[in-house]
């Protein structure tokens, strides 16, 4: 009976260790699983895939990182009419962008400028670029290397969020996206990148709050 209890304890520990900080279901090892069976958790091995993608410049890695950036920080900021001035809301969003960008020293980003449909095409092209450059300048001021940022010739009024000929704040915006990897970047698995991996490792080891009672009960039994 002792070995059965011990094995059950191993399974419980594996389940607890497999829980992610995002509250996803734990990695469960089934008693009848054959050796080498795939663990039923889509995030298992994510760190290895990410590191491999970085080192091989895998386009799928860049796409996945683009989606992650948009999901974790506000990638879009908006502007007042006929203005490229960053208001308080825009500055707050860009500060969040800078914090996120700073965690991926091997990745480059591009900022796209947009306008609403009021005004000439030529003027709106210039205004969109001014907005993109304003966003890039702010990110650089937050400590992001200028070589990792690019303000491109804007889309002007050609890609509205809300199709309308009138004033629309949601169209007056910049959008920050992942561009690619730093050209000829050194091996990113250095001290700086090791800090990033360590941060993610520590975050992934935090058990969801719902397991508090279980862990407390387990600790009490071991006393």
N, C-alpha and C positions, 0 to 999 in steps of 0.2 A: 504493500500500500504506500510505502514511503516514496518509492520511485514514481508512482502515479501522481502523488501530490507535488513532487518536485517538478515533474514534467508539466503539470498544470500551471505551476508557478512560472516556468519558462515561457509558456504560451501567454500568460497574462502580462509578463514583462515585455514580450515582443509586441503585444497589442498596444501597451502604453507607449513604448518607444516609437511606434509607427504613427502615432497621432501627430498631425501637423498643427501649427499654430493657427491655421485658418479654420480649425474645427472640423476637418475632414474625417471620414471614418478611419479607424485604425487599421493597420495591416494585420489581417488575421491569418494565422497559419492553421490549416486544417489537419486533423489527425490522419486523414486518409490521403493526403497529398503525397504524390510520389516525389522522390528526390529530383531536384532540378526543376520542379514545377514553377511556373510564373506566378509571382505573388500578385494578388488581385488588388493592385493599387496603381493608378495611372501616374502618380508622381514619384514612385519608387525609381531610383536611378536618375532623377532629374539633374542632380549636380554633375554627374558624369557626362550626361548628354550636353549640358550647357558648356562645360569646360571643353569638350570635344568640338562643339560648334564654334567656340571662340578660336581655337587653335587652327581649325580647318576653314574658317570663313564660310561656314555653311549658310546659304541663303535662308534656309528654314529657321535657323537660330535668329537671324536678323528680323524675320517676320514675327516670330514668337515674342521677341523682345519688344518690338513695336507695339504689339497688343498688350503686353504687360505694362509698358510705360503708360499707355492710354488708360489702362484700368486702375493704376495705382496713384496717378497724379493727374491734375487737370492739364491736359495738353493744349487747351485752347484758351486764349484771353481775348477780350473784346475792347473796343475803343469808342469814345465819344465821336459824334459826327464831325467829319473833316479834321480829325486829330490823330496824332501818333504819340500822344502823351500817355504814359502808363499811370492809371489810377491806382488806388490802394488795393482794390481787388485783383488787378492784374499783377501788381508787385507781389502780392501774397502767393498767387498761383506760380509765378516765375521762381519765387524762392523755393517752393516745393519741387519744381522742376530741377532747379540747380542741385538740391540735396540728392535727388534721385540720380541725376546725370553724374554727379561726383562719385557715385558708388560703382560706376562702370567705366574705368579709365581707358579701356580699349575701344570704346564705342564712340562714333561720331553722330552728330545730330544736325538736322536742317530745319529752319524756321520758314514757313510759308506765310506771305502776307496777302490779305484779302480786303476788299472794300464792298460797300453796297453799290447800287446801280446809279446813284445820284452823281452827276458830273461826267466829264468826257472820259473815254477809254484811256487816253494817254495820261491824263491827270491821275486817274485811279490806279494805273500801273505804278506811277511814282509814289503815290500815297501808300499803297500796299507794301512797297519796298521799304519806305520809311518806317512803317510799323514793324516789319520783320527786323530791321536793323536796331530799332529801339529795344526789342525783346532780346536780341543777341547781346547788345551792350550791357543790359541788366544782368544777364547770365554770366558774362565775363566779369562783371563787378562782384559777383558772388563767388568768384574763384575758379570758374570753369575756363580751361585752356581755350584760347581763341582758335587754335588750330583744330579743335574738335567741333566747332560750330560754323554754320554757314547760313547767311541770309541770302536767299535767292531772289531773282527778279519775280515780282509778285504775280499772282493770278488776277490781281485787280478785282473786277466785278464779274469775272467769268465763271466762278464756281460758288454761287450763293448757297447758303444753308436754307434760306427762305426765298424762293423766287418771287421777287416783287420789284417794281420800278422805283418804289419810294424808299424812305429812310428805314433801315432795319439794323438794329445793333448787332444781332447775331451774325450778320454778314460782315460786319466791320471787325475783323479778327486776325489773329495769327495762330498758326497751328505748328506745334513742335513735334517732329517725328524722328525716329531712328533712321539714320542715313546708311551706316555701314560700320566697318572697323577702321581704326587708325591705320593708314598705309605704313607698311613695314614696321608694324608695332613690335616691340620686343616681346619675349615670352612673358605673357601676362601672369603666369603663375609665380610671381615674385612676392616680396613682402607686402606690397600694397594690395595686390589681388588676394593674397592669403587672408588679409583682414576681412575682405568682402565674404569669402567663403566661410570664415569663422563666424561672422555675423549671422549668415543664413543658417549655419549649423546650430548655433545657440537658439535662434528663433524657432527652428523646427523641433527642438527638443522640449519646448514648453508644452505641457499637457493641457488640454482644454479644461475649463473650470468645472465641467460636469464630472470630472474624474477625481475631484478633490476628496470626496467622501471615501472613494475606494482606496486612494493612496493613504489617507489617514487611518482607515481601518487596517490596512496592511501593516503600517508602521506600528500601530498599537499591538497587533498580534506578535510582532517581532520583539517587542520590549520585554 
